[in-house]
Amino acid sequence: MDHQLTLIQEMKQLGLNQYETKAYLKLLEEWPVNGYMLSKNSGVPRSRIYEVLEGLTKKQLVFEKYTENGTVYYPLEPDLLVKKLEKNYEAIIQHVKEETTQLFVKSKEKYESKVITGRKNIFDFIPLLLEKATHRIDISIWQDEYKDLEEYFFEAIDRGITIKGIYFGYDKKLKDVLTHRRLETYLKEKKERYIIIIVDQKEAITGIVSRGEKSQVTWTNDFGVIDTMEDYIVHDLMVNAYSSGLAAEEKQKYEAAMDKVRKDFFEN
């Protein structure tokens, strides 16, 4: 039997129907594409393609992006697909990984930013990124979200991963993560909670995570975006480290100056 047909049969055993499998595998070979082109290239009927894409999007195997020319679609990269499935389907995971990776490598460098919506989807997805870390994780995180991810942070530390960044919360447990100054003020002022997680300076997630199923983050491997996120975290660390070293009177003057800059910026 042709290896592509074998792969389709195996992926059907992992919970995808035949049309979903055909659409996903073809998307690995050529993307981003719109629904019409994917239907044409994959053999999925035009009358079914958007229903199929909606199902794949809900399963987080496909991501959509809105452009001036309409909606285009991107595939979830194979190593994350595997991590998503391997807990329940250990027996056939290796073959799926090998076959999908062969299809994906041709276009991996084209990968762009994707949007993940819904708090549950976001926090199902973040551990998959954390498990990929090989040396470093940078974070800016609030207490509520830290609690959801604490076990994964400590698993990373046990693997020798360094975690650095800023924490908006109490009872700090990560030694290289700094608690944000004037915490009470920030906890009262902020109406939303955001998150930044950067893995190995290669992949990152950032966005608002305090809106329940309306929460939305961007997952990216764009170097420019990641560099900007890192600068944001480093700036926060510098301001907090400098403030903590000031005497009481100097600190009061410094914080007053910071408040004025902030006020002037947001009022005009």
C-alpha positions as CSV (number, residue, x, y, z in Angstrom):
1,M,0.0,0.0,0.0
2,D,1.2,3.5,-0.9
3,H,2.8,5.2,2.2
4,Q,0.5,8.2,1.9
5,L,-2.5,5.9,2.1
6,T,-1.0,4.2,5.1
7,L,-0.4,7.5,6.8
8,I,-4.1,8.5,6.1
9,Q,-5.3,5.3,7.7
10,E,-3.1,5.8,10.8
11,M,-4.2,9.4,11.3
12,K,-7.8,8.3,11.0
13,Q,-7.1,6.0,14.0
14,L,-6.0,9.1,15.9
15,G,-9.4,10.7,15.6
16,L,-9.4,12.5,12.2
17,N,-11.8,11.6,9.4
18,Q,-10.5,11.1,5.9
19,Y,-11.3,14.6,4.7
20,E,-9.6,16.2,7.7
21,T,-6.5,14.0,7.2
22,K,-6.3,14.9,3.5
23,A,-6.7,18.6,4.1
24,Y,-4.1,18.7,6.9
25,L,-1.5,16.6,5.0
26,K,-1.9,18.7,1.9
27,L,-1.6,21.9,4.0
28,L,1.8,20.7,5.3
29,E,3.1,20.7,1.7
30,E,1.7,24.0,0.6
31,W,0.7,26.9,2.9
32,P,-0.7,29.4,3.5
33,V,-3.6,28.7,1.1
34,N,-7.3,29.6,1.1
35,G,-10.1,27.1,1.3
36,Y,-10.7,27.0,-2.4
37,M,-7.0,26.1,-3.3
38,L,-6.9,23.6,-0.4
39,S,-10.0,21.9,-1.7
40,K,-8.6,21.8,-5.2
41,N,-5.2,20.4,-4.1
42,S,-6.4,17.9,-1.5
43,G,-9.4,16.4,-3.2
44,V,-11.8,17.5,-0.4
45,P,-15.0,18.6,-2.1
46,R,-15.6,22.4,-2.1
47,S,-19.0,21.8,-0.4
48,R,-17.2,20.3,2.6
49,I,-13.8,22.1,2.8
50,Y,-14.9,24.9,5.2
51,E,-16.7,22.4,7.5
52,V,-13.5,20.3,7.5
53,L,-11.3,23.4,8.2
54,E,-13.6,24.5,11.0
55,G,-13.2,21.0,12.6
56,L,-9.4,21.1,12.2
57,T,-9.3,24.7,13.7
58,K,-11.3,23.6,16.7
59,K,-8.8,20.7,17.2
60,Q,-5.9,23.3,16.9
61,L,-4.4,21.3,14.0
62,V,-5.0,24.3,11.7
63,F,-4.8,28.0,12.2
64,E,-6.5,30.7,10.2
65,K,-5.3,34.2,9.3
66,Y,-7.4,37.0,7.9
67,T,-5.8,39.0,5.0
68,E,-7.0,41.6,2.5
69,N,-7.6,38.8,0.0
70,G,-9.5,36.6,2.4
71,T,-8.8,33.9,4.9
72,V,-5.8,31.7,4.6
73,Y,-4.8,28.6,6.6
74,Y,-1.6,27.2,8.3
75,P,-0.9,23.8,9.7
76,L,0.2,22.9,13.2
77,E,3.8,21.8,12.9
78,P,4.3,18.1,13.2
79,D,6.3,17.9,16.5
80,L,3.5,19.8,18.3
81,L,0.9,17.6,16.6
82,V,2.7,14.6,18.0
83,K,2.9,16.0,21.5
84,K,-0.8,16.6,21.4
85,L,-1.6,13.1,20.4
86,E,1.0,10.9,22.0
87,K,-0.6,10.5,25.5
88,N,-3.4,8.5,24.0
89,Y,-1.9,7.0,20.8
90,E,1.6,5.9,21.7
91,A,1.7,2.9,19.3
92,I,1.6,4.8,16.0
93,I,3.0,8.2,16.9
94,Q,6.5,7.6,15.6
95,H,5.4,6.8,12.1
96,V,3.1,9.8,12.0
97,K,5.9,12.1,13.2
98,E,8.3,10.8,10.5
99,E,5.9,11.2,7.7
100,T,4.5,14.6,8.6
101,T,7.9,16.0,9.3
102,Q,9.1,15.0,5.8
103,L,6.2,17.0,4.4
104,F,6.6,20.0,6.6
105,V,10.4,20.7,6.3
106,K,10.0,22.1,2.8
107,S,8.1,25.1,4.1
108,K,8.9,25.4,7.8
109,E,10.8,28.7,7.3
110,K,7.6,30.4,6.0
111,Y,5.9,29.9,9.4
112,E,4.2,33.1,10.7
113,S,2.3,34.2,13.7
114,K,-0.9,32.3,14.7
115,V,-3.7,33.2,17.0
116,I,-5.0,30.9,19.8
117,T,-8.3,31.8,21.4
118,G,-10.0,30.6,24.6
119,R,-8.3,30.3,27.9
120,K,-8.5,26.5,28.1
121,N,-7.0,26.2,24.6
122,I,-4.2,28.6,25.5
123,F,-3.3,26.7,28.7
124,D,-3.5,23.3,27.0
125,F,-1.1,24.7,24.4
126,I,1.5,26.5,26.5
127,P,2.9,23.3,28.2
128,L,3.6,21.9,24.7
129,L,6.0,24.8,24.1
130,L,7.5,24.6,27.6
131,E,8.3,20.9,27.0
132,K,10.3,21.9,23.9
133,A,12.7,24.2,25.8
134,T,16.3,23.1,25.7
135,H,18.0,25.9,27.7
136,R,15.9,29.0,28.6
137,I,12.4,30.3,29.3
138,D,11.6,34.0,29.7
139,I,8.3,35.0,31.3
140,S,6.2,37.9,32.4
141,I,3.3,36.3,34.2
142,W,0.5,37.0,36.8
143,Q,-0.2,34.9,39.8
144,D,-3.4,33.3,38.4
145,E,-1.6,32.1,35.3
146,Y,1.6,31.1,37.2
147,K,-0.5,28.6,39.3
148,D,-1.8,27.0,36.1
149,L,1.8,26.5,34.8
150,E,3.9,26.0,38.0
151,E,4.3,22.3,37.6
152,Y,5.6,22.7,34.0
153,F,8.1,25.4,35.1
154,F,9.5,23.1,37.8
155,E,9.7,20.2,35.3
156,A,11.7,22.5,33.0
157,I,14.0,23.5,35.9
158,D,14.5,19.8,36.7
159,R,15.7,19.4,33.1
160,G,18.3,22.2,33.6
161,I,16.3,25.0,32.0
162,T,16.9,28.5,33.2
163,I,13.7,30.6,33.8
164,K,14.0,34.4,34.1
165,G,11.5,37.3,34.1
166,I,8.9,39.2,36.0
167,Y,6.1,38.0,38.3
168,F,2.9,39.9,39.3
169,G,2.0,38.0,42.4
170,Y,2.9,36.8,45.9
171,D,4.9,33.9,47.3
172,K,7.5,33.9,44.5
173,K,9.0,30.4,44.0
174,L,11.3,30.9,41.0
175,K,14.6,32.2,42.2
176,D,15.6,34.0,38.9
177,V,12.1,35.6,38.5
178,L,11.7,39.1,40.1
179,T,8.4,40.1,41.8
180,H,7.2,43.4,40.3
181,R,7.5,46.5,42.5
182,R,4.5,48.3,43.9
183,L,2.5,45.1,43.5
184,E,-0.6,46.2,45.3
185,T,-0.9,49.2,43.0
186,Y,-0.6,47.1,39.8
187,L,-3.0,44.5,41.0
188,K,-5.6,47.2,41.7
189,E,-5.0,49.2,38.5
190,K,-4.8,46.5,35.9
191,K,-8.2,45.5,34.5
192,E,-6.6,42.8,32.3
193,R,-3.8,40.2,32.8
194,Y,-1.4,39.4,30.0
195,I,1.2,36.8,29.6
196,I,4.6,36.6,27.8
197,I,6.5,33.3,27.5
198,I,9.6,33.0,25.3
199,V,11.2,29.6,24.7
200,D,14.8,29.4,23.8
201,Q,14.5,32.9,22.1
202,K,12.9,31.0,19.2
203,E,9.1,30.8,19.9
204,A,6.9,32.9,22.0
205,I,3.3,33.4,23.2
206,T,1.8,36.8,24.2
207,G,-1.6,38.2,24.8
208,I,-4.5,38.8,27.1
209,V,-5.5,35.7,29.3
210,S,-8.0,37.2,31.7
211,R,-11.1,37.0,29.5
212,G,-12.1,33.4,29.9
213,E,-13.0,31.9,26.5
214,K,-12.5,35.3,24.9
215,S,-8.9,35.3,25.9
216,Q,-6.5,35.5,22.9
217,V,-2.8,35.1,22.4
218,T,-0.4,35.2,19.5
219,W,2.1,32.4,19.0
220,T,5.0,33.3,16.9
221,N,8.6,32.5,15.9
222,D,9.1,35.9,14.3
223,F,12.6,37.1,15.5
224,G,11.7,40.8,15.5
225,V,8.6,40.2,17.6
226,I,10.4,38.0,20.1
227,D,13.3,40.5,20.4
228,T,10.7,43.2,21.2
229,M,9.2,40.9,23.9
230,E,12.6,40.3,25.4
231,D,13.3,44.0,25.5
232,Y,10.0,44.6,27.4
233,I,10.9,42.0,30.0
234,V,14.5,43.2,30.4
235,H,13.3,46.8,30.7
236,D,10.9,45.7,33.5
237,L,13.7,43.9,35.2
238,M,16.0,47.0,35.0
239,V,13.4,49.4,36.4
240,N,12.5,47.0,39.3
241,A,16.1,46.2,40.1
242,Y,17.1,49.9,40.1
243,S,14.1,50.9,42.3
244,S,14.8,48.2,44.8
245,G,18.3,49.5,45.4
246,L,17.3,53.1,46.2
247,A,17.0,54.6,49.7
248,A,13.4,55.5,50.8
249,E,13.6,59.2,49.9
250,E,15.2,58.5,46.5
251,K,12.8,55.8,45.8
252,Q,9.8,58.1,46.5
253,K,11.2,60.7,44.0
254,Y,12.0,58.0,41.4
255,E,8.5,56.5,41.6
256,A,6.9,59.9,41.4
257,A,8.9,60.6,38.2
258,M,7.8,57.2,36.8
259,D,4.2,58.0,37.5
260,K,4.5,61.3,35.7
261,V,5.9,59.7,32.6
262,R,3.2,57.1,32.6
263,K,0.4,59.7,33.2
264,D,1.8,62.0,30.4
265,F,2.0,59.1,28.0
266,F,-1.5,57.7,28.5
267,E,-3.4,61.0,28.8
268,N,-2.4,62.4,25.4
